[in-house]
Amino acid sequence: MKIAIIPARGGSKRIPKKNIRNFLGAPAIGNTIKLLQEADMFSEIYVSTDDIEIADIVRGYGIDIPKLRPFDISNDVATTDSVVEHSVKEAKAIFGDFDYGCCIYPVNPLLSIEQLTSAFDLMVKNEAQTCFASVEFEFPIEQSFELINGKPKFKYPEKLSAPSQMLRKFYHDAGMFYWFDVNEFMLTKTLISPHSVCYVINQLLCQDINTLEDWALAELKVKRLRDIQNAK
């Protein structure tokens, strides 16, 4: 049995009410829930939230929230790992034991069923403990620098004149989803580790949303993908 876990905290600072903000006609979390319901790959969907307004909206999509998430894992320093650990325990109490879970962030407009299915298959094929979405850095990080009093301090000065195609590729968490083997996760309490495998996503098919500019870019990407699909 597979269960989807959606961590939906109410205290977003940079984008107020981010998880229920209108995204092209519907609450962002609502779009994600509808996708998961249509995917027909999860036996249940468990939403973890500390916010009454979010809970009410989620219930409108037919998902029950028996109780709100505790405060100690709802503050600014709470980790996704700690929320998922709590959610697994709560989900087991409600639905019974399950083999696999997938933590899926609520604001996920570019998420697709194909991504979720392919990532799960990749995890099982590699006998990995977890699988998470990753994306390549847009600019070579070997040519990165920090600013010290307005002046650049290069991380790898010897790499500055190297052609970009000669530099190594680096990747980062795409901030979309994390498949995990439930038993393994409850032992390690971590979604990202050397025992993970990465599902690499094209930069055009993902968008980490932390600012209003990110939000606008995500809307443009979704509109463009819809135009392409309608043109077929």
DRENPA-3360 file (N, C-alpha, C; in nm, 2 decimals, always signed):
BEGIN
1 = MKIAIIPA = +0.08/-0.12/+0.00/+0.00/+0.00/+0.00/+0.09/+0.12/+0.00 ~ +0.05/+0.22/-0.08/+0.12/+0.35/-0.09/+0.03/+0.46/-0.03 ~ +0.09/+0.55/+0.05/+0.01/+0.66/+0.10/+0.09/+0.79/+0.07 ~ +0.01/+0.89/+0.02/+0.07/+1.03/-0.01/+0.06/+1.11/+0.12 ~ +0.16/+1.18/+0.15/+0.17/+1.27/+0.27/+0.19/+1.41/+0.22 ~ +0.10/+1.50/+0.25/+0.12/+1.64/+0.21/+0.14/+1.73/+0.33 ~ +0.26/+1.78/+0.35/+0.28/+1.87/+0.47/+0.24/+2.01/+0.43 ~ +0.14/+2.07/+0.50/+0.08/+2.20/+0.46/+0.08/+2.29/+0.58;
9 = RGGSKRIP = +0.19/+2.35/+0.61/+0.19/+2.44/+0.73/+0.12/+2.58/+0.69 ~ +0.07/+2.64/+0.79/-0.01/+2.76/+0.76/+0.07/+2.89/+0.77 ~ +0.19/+2.88/+0.83/+0.27/+3.01/+0.86/+0.37/+3.05/+0.76 ~ +0.33/+3.05/+0.63/+0.42/+3.10/+0.53/+0.45/+3.24/+0.54 ~ +0.58/+3.28/+0.54/+0.62/+3.42/+0.56/+0.63/+3.50/+0.43 ~ +0.71/+3.44/+0.34/+0.74/+3.51/+0.21/+0.62/+3.52/+0.12 ~ +0.54/+3.42/+0.12/+0.41/+3.43/+0.04/+0.30/+3.39/+0.14 ~ +0.23/+3.49/+0.19/+0.12/+3.46/+0.29/+0.02/+3.37/+0.23;
17 = KKNIRNFL = -0.02/+3.27/+0.32/-0.12/+3.17/+0.28/-0.08/+3.10/+0.15 ~ +0.04/+3.07/+0.14/+0.10/+3.02/+0.01/+0.02/+2.89/-0.03 ~ +0.00/+2.80/+0.07/-0.06/+2.67/+0.03/-0.20/+2.67/-0.02 ~ -0.27/+2.78/+0.01/-0.41/+2.79/-0.03/-0.43/+2.91/-0.13 ~ -0.32/+2.98/-0.16/-0.33/+3.09/-0.26/-0.38/+3.04/-0.39 ~ -0.46/+3.12/-0.46/-0.52/+3.09/-0.59/-0.41/+3.07/-0.69 ~ -0.40/+2.95/-0.75/-0.31/+2.93/-0.86/-0.39/+2.89/-0.98 ~ -0.41/+2.98/-1.07/-0.48/+2.96/-1.20/-0.62/+2.91/-1.18;
25 = GAPAIGNT = -0.69/+2.96/-1.08/-0.83/+2.93/-1.06/-0.86/+2.84/-0.95 ~ -0.76/+2.79/-0.87/-0.79/+2.70/-0.76/-0.69/+2.71/-0.65 ~ -0.72/+2.67/-0.53/-0.61/+2.68/-0.43/-0.50/+2.59/-0.47 ~ -0.38/+2.63/-0.44/-0.26/+2.55/-0.49/-0.26/+2.41/-0.43 ~ -0.30/+2.39/-0.31/-0.30/+2.26/-0.25/-0.41/+2.18/-0.31 ~ -0.52/+2.24/-0.36/-0.63/+2.17/-0.42/-0.59/+2.11/-0.55 ~ -0.51/+2.19/-0.63/-0.46/+2.13/-0.76/-0.37/+2.01/-0.73 ~ -0.29/+2.01/-0.63/-0.21/+1.89/-0.60/-0.29/+1.77/-0.55;
33 = IKLLQEAD = -0.39/+1.80/-0.47/-0.48/+1.69/-0.42/-0.55/+1.63/-0.54 ~ -0.61/+1.71/-0.63/-0.68/+1.66/-0.74/-0.59/+1.57/-0.83 ~ -0.47/+1.61/-0.85/-0.37/+1.53/-0.93/-0.35/+1.39/-0.87 ~ -0.33/+1.39/-0.73/-0.31/+1.27/-0.66/-0.43/+1.18/-0.66 ~ -0.55/+1.24/-0.65/-0.67/+1.16/-0.66/-0.69/+1.10/-0.80 ~ -0.65/+1.17/-0.90/-0.67/+1.12/-1.04/-0.56/+1.02/-1.07 ~ -0.45/+1.02/-1.00/-0.34/+0.93/-1.03/-0.37/+0.79/-1.00 ~ -0.46/+0.76/-0.91/-0.50/+0.63/-0.87/-0.38/+0.54/-0.84;
41 = MFSEIYVS = -0.28/+0.60/-0.77/-0.16/+0.52/-0.73/-0.15/+0.52/-0.58 ~ -0.23/+0.60/-0.51/-0.22/+0.60/-0.37/-0.35/+0.55/-0.31 ~ -0.33/+0.47/-0.21/-0.45/+0.41/-0.14/-0.52/+0.52/-0.05 ~ -0.44/+0.61/+0.00/-0.49/+0.72/+0.08/-0.40/+0.84/+0.07 ~ -0.46/+0.96/+0.10/-0.39/+1.08/+0.11/-0.40/+1.14/+0.25 ~ -0.29/+1.17/+0.31/-0.29/+1.22/+0.44/-0.23/+1.36/+0.44 ~ -0.30/+1.46/+0.49/-0.26/+1.60/+0.49/-0.23/+1.64/+0.63 ~ -0.11/+1.69/+0.65/-0.06/+1.73/+0.78/-0.06/+1.88/+0.79;
49 = TDDIEIAD = -0.15/+1.94/+0.87/-0.15/+2.09/+0.88/-0.18/+2.13/+1.02 ~ -0.13/+2.25/+1.05/-0.16/+2.32/+1.18/-0.26/+2.43/+1.16 ~ -0.31/+2.45/+1.04/-0.40/+2.56/+1.01/-0.54/+2.52/+0.98 ~ -0.63/+2.59/+1.06/-0.78/+2.55/+1.04/-0.83/+2.59/+0.90 ~ -0.79/+2.70/+0.85/-0.83/+2.74/+0.71/-0.79/+2.64/+0.61 ~ -0.66/+2.59/+0.62/-0.62/+2.49/+0.52/-0.70/+2.36/+0.54 ~ -0.72/+2.32/+0.67/-0.79/+2.20/+0.70/-0.93/+2.20/+0.63 ~ -1.00/+2.32/+0.65/-1.13/+2.33/+0.59/-1.13/+2.32/+0.44;
57 = IVRGYGID = -1.03/+2.38/+0.37/-1.02/+2.37/+0.23/-0.99/+2.22/+0.19 ~ -0.91/+2.16/+0.26/-0.87/+2.02/+0.23/-0.99/+1.93/+0.24 ~ -1.07/+1.95/+0.34/-1.19/+1.87/+0.36/-1.29/+1.88/+0.25 ~ -1.28/+2.00/+0.18/-1.37/+2.02/+0.07/-1.33/+1.93/-0.05 ~ -1.21/+1.87/-0.05/-1.17/+1.78/-0.15/-1.19/+1.63/-0.11 ~ -1.27/+1.62/+0.00/-1.30/+1.48/+0.05/-1.20/+1.41/+0.13 ~ -1.10/+1.49/+0.19/-1.00/+1.43/+0.28/-1.02/+1.48/+0.42 ~ -1.03/+1.38/+0.51/-1.06/+1.41/+0.65/-0.93/+1.45/+0.72;
65 = IPKLRPFD = -0.94/+1.54/+0.81/-0.82/+1.58/+0.90/-0.87/+1.57/+1.04 ~ -0.85/+1.45/+1.10/-0.90/+1.43/+1.24/-0.85/+1.53/+1.34 ~ -0.72/+1.57/+1.33/-0.66/+1.67/+1.42/-0.55/+1.74/+1.36 ~ -0.52/+1.86/+1.41/-0.42/+1.94/+1.36/-0.28/+1.90/+1.40 ~ -0.18/+1.94/+1.33/-0.04/+1.91/+1.36/+0.00/+1.98/+1.48 ~ +0.08/+1.92/+1.57/+0.13/+1.98/+1.69/+0.22/+2.10/+1.66 ~ +0.22/+2.20/+1.76/+0.30/+2.32/+1.74/+0.45/+2.30/+1.72 ~ +0.50/+2.20/+1.80/+0.64/+2.18/+1.80/+0.70/+2.14/+1.67;
73 = ISNDVATT = +0.62/+2.09/+1.57/+0.67/+2.06/+1.44/+0.59/+2.14/+1.34 ~ +0.55/+2.26/+1.38/+0.48/+2.35/+1.29/+0.55/+2.49/+1.28 ~ +0.66/+2.51/+1.35/+0.73/+2.64/+1.35/+0.83/+2.65/+1.24 ~ +0.90/+2.76/+1.24/+0.99/+2.79/+1.13/+1.11/+2.69/+1.12 ~ +1.14/+2.63/+1.23/+1.26/+2.54/+1.23/+1.23/+2.40/+1.22 ~ +1.10/+2.36/+1.21/+1.06/+2.22/+1.20/+1.11/+2.17/+1.06 ~ +1.16/+2.05/+1.06/+1.21/+1.99/+0.94/+1.10/+1.91/+0.87 ~ +1.12/+1.89/+0.74/+1.03/+1.80/+0.67/+1.04/+1.66/+0.72;
81 = DSVVEHSV = +1.16/+1.62/+0.76/+1.18/+1.48/+0.82/+1.09/+1.46/+0.94 ~ +1.09/+1.56/+1.03/+1.02/+1.55/+1.15/+0.87/+1.54/+1.13 ~ +0.82/+1.62/+1.03/+0.68/+1.62/+0.99/+0.64/+1.49/+0.93 ~ +0.72/+1.43/+0.85/+0.69/+1.31/+0.78/+0.69/+1.19/+0.89 ~ +0.79/+1.20/+0.98/+0.79/+1.09/+1.09/+0.65/+1.10/+1.16 ~ +0.61/+1.22/+1.20/+0.49/+1.23/+1.27/+0.37/+1.18/+1.19 ~ +0.37/+1.22/+1.06/+0.26/+1.19/+0.97/+0.25/+1.04/+0.95 ~ +0.37/+0.97/+0.94/+0.36/+0.82/+0.92/+0.30/+0.76/+1.04;
89 = KEAKAIFG = +0.33/+0.80/+1.16/+0.27/+0.74/+1.28/+0.12/+0.77/+1.28 ~ +0.08/+0.89/+1.25/-0.06/+0.92/+1.24/-0.14/+0.84/+1.13 ~ -0.07/+0.83/+1.02/-0.14/+0.76/+0.91/-0.15/+0.61/+0.94 ~ -0.05/+0.56/+1.00/-0.06/+0.42/+1.04/-0.18/+0.39/+1.14 ~ -0.20/+0.49/+1.23/-0.31/+0.48/+1.33/-0.44/+0.48/+1.26 ~ -0.45/+0.56/+1.15/-0.58/+0.57/+1.08/-0.60/+0.47/+0.98 ~ -0.50/+0.44/+0.89/-0.51/+0.35/+0.78/-0.45/+0.21/+0.80 ~ -0.37/+0.20/+0.90/-0.30/+0.07/+0.91/-0.16/+0.08/+0.85;
97 = DFDYGCCI = -0.09/-0.03/+0.86/+0.05/-0.03/+0.81/+0.05/-0.01/+0.65 ~ +0.15/+0.05/+0.61/+0.17/+0.07/+0.46/+0.32/+0.05/+0.43 ~ +0.35/+0.02/+0.31/+0.48/-0.01/+0.26/+0.56/+0.11/+0.22 ~ +0.49/+0.19/+0.14/+0.56/+0.31/+0.08/+0.49/+0.44/+0.11 ~ +0.56/+0.54/+0.12/+0.50/+0.67/+0.14/+0.56/+0.77/+0.04 ~ +0.49/+0.88/+0.01/+0.55/+0.98/-0.07/+0.51/+1.12/-0.02 ~ +0.61/+1.19/+0.03/+0.59/+1.32/+0.08/+0.59/+1.42/-0.04 ~ +0.47/+1.49/-0.05/+0.45/+1.57/-0.17/+0.42/+1.71/-0.12;
105 = YPVNPLLS = +0.50/+1.81/-0.16/+0.47/+1.95/-0.12/+0.34/+2.00/-0.18 ~ +0.27/+2.08/-0.10/+0.13/+2.12/-0.15/+0.13/+2.21/-0.27 ~ +0.23/+2.30/-0.28/+0.24/+2.39/-0.39/+0.33/+2.32/-0.50 ~ +0.27/+2.26/-0.59/+0.34/+2.17/-0.68/+0.28/+2.17/-0.82 ~ +0.27/+2.29/-0.88/+0.19/+2.30/-1.01/+0.24/+2.23/-1.13 ~ +0.37/+2.19/-1.13/+0.43/+2.12/-1.24/+0.45/+1.97/-1.22 ~ +0.40/+1.93/-1.10/+0.40/+1.78/-1.07/+0.32/+1.71/-1.17 ~ +0.36/+1.59/-1.21/+0.28/+1.50/-1.30/+0.28/+1.36/-1.25;
113 = IEQLTSAF = +0.18/+1.29/-1.29/+0.17/+1.15/-1.26/+0.29/+1.07/-1.31 ~ +0.33/+1.10/-1.43/+0.45/+1.04/-1.49/+0.57/+1.05/-1.40 ~ +0.59/+1.17/-1.35/+0.71/+1.19/-1.26/+0.70/+1.10/-1.14 ~ +0.59/+1.10/-1.08/+0.57/+1.02/-0.96/+0.59/+0.87/-0.99 ~ +0.53/+0.82/-1.10/+0.54/+0.68/-1.13/+0.68/+0.64/-1.16 ~ +0.75/+0.72/-1.25/+0.89/+0.69/-1.29/+0.98/+0.70/-1.17 ~ +0.96/+0.79/-1.08/+1.05/+0.80/-0.96/+1.03/+0.68/-0.87 ~ +0.91/+0.64/-0.85/+0.88/+0.52/-0.77/+0.95/+0.40/-0.83;
121 = DLMVKNEA = +0.93/+0.38/-0.96/+1.00/+0.26/-1.03/+1.15/+0.27/-1.01 ~ +1.21/+0.39/-1.02/+1.35/+0.41/-1.00/+1.40/+0.36/-0.86 ~ +1.32/+0.40/-0.76/+1.36/+0.37/-0.63/+1.35/+0.21/-0.61 ~ +1.25/+0.15/-0.65/+1.23/+0.01/-0.64/+1.34/-0.07/-0.72 ~ +1.37/-0.02/-0.84/+1.47/-0.09/-0.92/+1.60/-0.08/-0.86 ~ +1.64/+0.03/-0.79/+1.77/+0.04/-0.73/+1.77/+0.00/-0.59 ~ +1.66/-0.05/-0.54/+1.65/-0.10/-0.40/+1.70/+0.01/-0.30 ~ +1.66/+0.14/-0.34/+1.70/+0.25/-0.26/+1.60/+0.27/-0.14;
129 = QTCFASVE = +1.65/+0.35/-0.04/+1.56/+0.38/+0.07/+1.46/+0.49/+0.04 ~ +1.51/+0.59/-0.04/+1.42/+0.70/-0.08/+1.46/+0.74/-0.22 ~ +1.37/+0.81/-0.28/+1.39/+0.87/-0.41/+1.33/+1.01/-0.41 ~ +1.41/+1.11/-0.45/+1.36/+1.25/-0.45/+1.39/+1.32/-0.58 ~ +1.30/+1.41/-0.62/+1.32/+1.49/-0.74/+1.44/+1.58/-0.73 ~ +1.52/+1.59/-0.83/+1.64/+1.68/-0.84/+1.64/+1.74/-0.97 ~ +1.72/+1.86/-0.97/+1.73/+1.93/-1.10/+1.87/+1.99/-1.10 ~ +1.92/+2.00/-1.22/+2.06/+2.06/-1.24/+2.07/+2.20/-1.21;
137 = FEFPIEQS = +2.17/+2.25/-1.15/+2.19/+2.39/-1.13/+2.20/+2.46/-1.26 ~ +2.14/+2.58/-1.27/+2.14/+2.65/-1.40/+2.27/+2.70/-1.44 ~ +2.36/+2.74/-1.34/+2.49/+2.79/-1.37/+2.59/+2.71/-1.30 ~ +2.71/+2.69/-1.37/+2.81/+2.60/-1.30/+2.85/+2.65/-1.17 ~ +2.84/+2.57/-1.06/+2.87/+2.62/-0.93/+3.02/+2.63/-0.91 ~ +3.10/+2.57/-0.99/+3.24/+2.58/-0.98/+3.29/+2.72/-1.02 ~ +3.20/+2.80/-1.08/+3.24/+2.94/-1.11/+3.16/+3.03/-1.02 ~ +3.12/+2.98/-0.90/+3.04/+3.07/-0.81/+3.13/+3.15/-0.72;
145 = FELINGKP = +3.08/+3.25/-0.66/+3.15/+3.33/-0.57/+3.06/+3.39/-0.47 ~ +3.11/+3.44/-0.35/+3.04/+3.51/-0.25/+3.09/+3.65/-0.25 ~ +3.00/+3.74/-0.20/+3.04/+3.88/-0.20/+3.09/+3.92/-0.06 ~ +3.21/+3.97/-0.05/+3.27/+4.02/+0.07/+3.29/+4.17/+0.06 ~ +3.20/+4.25/+0.13/+3.21/+4.40/+0.12/+3.20/+4.44/-0.02 ~ +3.11/+4.37/-0.10/+3.08/+4.41/-0.24/+3.18/+4.35/-0.34 ~ +3.28/+4.28/-0.29/+3.38/+4.23/-0.38/+3.37/+4.08/-0.39 ~ +3.39/+4.02/-0.51/+3.38/+3.88/-0.53/+3.49/+3.80/-0.47;
153 = KFKYPEKL = +3.45/+3.69/-0.39/+3.55/+3.59/-0.34/+3.52/+3.46/-0.41 ~ +3.60/+3.42/-0.50/+3.57/+3.30/-0.58/+3.59/+3.17/-0.51 ~ +3.50/+3.08/-0.52/+3.51/+2.95/-0.46/+3.62/+2.87/-0.52 ~ +3.62/+2.87/-0.65/+3.72/+2.79/-0.73/+3.79/+2.88/-0.83 ~ +3.88/+2.97/-0.79/+3.93/+3.07/-0.89/+4.00/+3.00/-1.01 ~ +4.05/+2.88/-0.99/+4.12/+2.81/-1.10/+4.02/+2.77/-1.21 ~ +3.89/+2.77/-1.18/+3.79/+2.73/-1.28/+3.72/+2.84/-1.35 ~ +3.76/+2.97/-1.33/+3.69/+3.08/-1.38/+3.70/+3.09/-1.54;
161 = SAPSQMLR = +3.81/+3.05/-1.59/+3.82/+3.06/-1.74/+3.79/+2.93/-1.81 ~ +3.75/+2.83/-1.74/+3.72/+2.70/-1.80/+3.58/+2.71/-1.88 ~ +3.58/+2.65/-2.00/+3.45/+2.64/-2.07/+3.35/+2.57/-1.99 ~ +3.22/+2.61/-1.99/+3.12/+2.55/-1.90/+3.10/+2.40/-1.93 ~ +3.12/+2.36/-2.06/+3.10/+2.22/-2.09/+3.21/+2.13/-2.03 ~ +3.32/+2.19/-1.98/+3.43/+2.12/-1.92/+3.41/+2.10/-1.77 ~ +3.31/+2.17/-1.72/+3.29/+2.17/-1.57/+3.19/+2.06/-1.54 ~ +3.20/+2.02/-1.41/+3.11/+1.91/-1.36/+2.96/+1.96/-1.35;
169 = KFYHDAGM = +2.87/+1.87/-1.36/+2.73/+1.91/-1.34/+2.70/+1.88/-1.19 ~ +2.63/+1.98/-1.13/+2.58/+1.96/-0.99/+2.43/+1.98/-0.99 ~ +2.37/+1.91/-0.89/+2.22/+1.91/-0.89/+2.18/+1.95/-0.75 ~ +2.05/+1.99/-0.74/+1.99/+2.02/-0.61/+1.85/+1.96/-0.60 ~ +1.80/+1.96/-0.48/+1.67/+1.91/-0.45/+1.57/+2.00/-0.52 ~ +1.48/+1.94/-0.60/+1.38/+2.02/-0.68/+1.26/+2.07/-0.59 ~ +1.25/+2.02/-0.47/+1.15/+2.06/-0.38/+1.01/+2.02/-0.42 ~ +1.00/+1.90/-0.47/+0.87/+1.85/-0.52/+0.81/+1.73/-0.44;
177 = FYWFDVNE = +0.89/+1.62/-0.44/+0.84/+1.50/-0.37/+0.95/+1.41/-0.32 ~ +0.92/+1.32/-0.23/+1.02/+1.23/-0.17/+0.95/+1.10/-0.15 ~ +0.98/+1.00/-0.23/+0.93/+0.86/-0.21/+1.02/+0.80/-0.10 ~ +0.96/+0.71/-0.02/+1.04/+0.64/+0.08/+0.98/+0.51/+0.12 ~ +1.07/+0.42/+0.15/+1.03/+0.29/+0.21/+1.00/+0.32/+0.36 ~ +0.88/+0.29/+0.40/+0.83/+0.33/+0.53/+0.92/+0.27/+0.64 ~ +0.95/+0.14/+0.64/+1.03/+0.08/+0.74/+1.17/+0.14/+0.75 ~ +1.23/+0.16/+0.63/+1.37/+0.22/+0.63/+1.36/+0.36/+0.68;
185 = FMLTKTLI = +1.26/+0.44/+0.64/+1.26/+0.58/+0.69/+1.24/+0.59/+0.84 ~ +1.16/+0.51/+0.90/+1.14/+0.51/+1.04/+1.26/+0.47/+1.12 ~ +1.35/+0.40/+1.05/+1.48/+0.37/+1.12/+1.58/+0.49/+1.11 ~ +1.59/+0.55/+0.99/+1.69/+0.65/+0.97/+1.63/+0.80/+0.99 ~ +1.50/+0.82/+0.98/+1.44/+0.95/+1.00/+1.49/+1.05/+0.91 ~ +1.53/+1.01/+0.79/+1.57/+1.11/+0.69/+1.53/+1.07/+0.55 ~ +1.49/+1.17/+0.47/+1.44/+1.15/+0.34/+1.55/+1.16/+0.23 ~ +1.66/+1.23/+0.27/+1.78/+1.24/+0.17/+1.90/+1.19/+0.24;
193 = SPHSVCYV = +1.96/+1.10/+0.18/+2.08/+1.03/+0.24/+2.16/+0.97/+0.12 ~ +2.28/+0.92/+0.15/+2.36/+0.84/+0.05/+2.29/+0.72/+0.00 ~ +2.18/+0.68/+0.07/+2.10/+0.56/+0.03/+1.98/+0.60/-0.05 ~ +1.98/+0.73/-0.09/+1.87/+0.78/-0.18/+1.91/+0.76/-0.33 ~ +1.81/+0.77/-0.41/+1.84/+0.77/-0.56/+1.77/+0.90/-0.61 ~ +1.82/+0.96/-0.71/+1.76/+1.09/-0.75/+1.69/+1.07/-0.89 ~ +1.57/+1.13/-0.89/+1.50/+1.13/-1.02/+1.52/+1.27/-1.08 ~ +1.59/+1.28/-1.19/+1.63/+1.41/-1.24/+1.52/+1.47/-1.33;
201 = INQLLCQD = +1.48/+1.59/-1.30/+1.37/+1.66/-1.37/+1.43/+1.77/-1.46 ~ +1.37/+1.79/-1.58/+1.41/+1.90/-1.66/+1.37/+2.03/-1.59 ~ +1.46/+2.13/-1.61/+1.44/+2.27/-1.54/+1.31/+2.33/-1.58 ~ +1.26/+2.30/-1.70/+1.13/+2.36/-1.75/+1.01/+2.29/-1.68 ~ +1.03/+2.17/-1.62/+0.92/+2.10/-1.56/+0.92/+2.10/-1.41 ~ +0.99/+2.20/-1.35/+0.98/+2.21/-1.21/+1.01/+2.36/-1.18 ~ +0.96/+2.40/-1.06/+0.98/+2.54/-1.01/+0.96/+2.55/-0.86 ~ +1.07/+2.57/-0.80/+1.07/+2.59/-0.65/+1.01/+2.73/-0.63;
209 = INTLEDWA = +0.90/+2.73/-0.54/+0.83/+2.86/-0.53/+0.85/+2.91/-0.39 ~ +0.93/+3.02/-0.38/+0.96/+3.08/-0.25/+0.92/+3.23/-0.25 ~ +0.91/+3.29/-0.37/+0.88/+3.43/-0.38/+0.76/+3.45/-0.48 ~ +0.71/+3.57/-0.48/+0.60/+3.60/-0.58/+0.65/+3.59/-0.72 ~ +0.78/+3.62/-0.74/+0.84/+3.61/-0.88/+0.84/+3.46/-0.92 ~ +0.88/+3.37/-0.82/+0.87/+3.23/-0.85/+0.73/+3.18/-0.89 ~ +0.64/+3.24/-0.81/+0.50/+3.20/-0.84/+0.45/+3.24/-0.98 ~ +0.49/+3.36/-1.02/+0.45/+3.41/-1.15/+0.52/+3.32/-1.26;
217 = LAELKVKR = +0.64/+3.29/-1.24/+0.72/+3.20/-1.33/+0.65/+3.06/-1.34 ~ +0.61/+3.01/-1.23/+0.54/+2.88/-1.23/+0.41/+2.89/-1.31 ~ +0.34/+3.00/-1.30/+0.21/+3.01/-1.37/+0.24/+3.02/-1.52 ~ +0.35/+3.09/-1.56/+0.39/+3.10/-1.70/+0.42/+2.96/-1.76 ~ +0.50/+2.88/-1.68/+0.54/+2.75/-1.72/+0.41/+2.66/-1.74 ~ +0.32/+2.66/-1.65/+0.20/+2.58/-1.66/+0.12/+2.62/-1.78 ~ +0.10/+2.75/-1.80/+0.02/+2.80/-1.91/+0.09/+2.75/-2.04 ~ +0.22/+2.76/-2.05/+0.29/+2.71/-2.17/+0.27/+2.56/-2.19;
225 = LRDIQNAK = +0.28/+2.48/-2.09/+0.26/+2.34/-2.10/+0.12/+2.31/-2.15 ~ +0.02/+2.38/-2.09/-0.11/+2.36/-2.14/-0.13/+2.39/-2.28 ~ -0.07/+2.50/-2.33/-0.08/+2.54/-2.47/-0.02/+2.43/-2.56 ~ +0.09/+2.37/-2.52/+0.15/+2.27/-2.60/+0.07/+2.14/-2.60 ~ +0.00/+2.11/-2.49/-0.08/+1.99/-2.48/-0.21/+2.01/-2.57 ~ -0.26/+2.13/-2.56/-0.39/+2.16/-2.64/-0.36/+2.16/-2.79 ~ -0.23/+2.19/-2.83/-0.20/+2.20/-2.97/-0.18/+2.06/-3.03 ~ -0.17/+1.96/-2.95/-0.14/+1.83/-3.00/-0.27/+1.77/-3.06;
% end
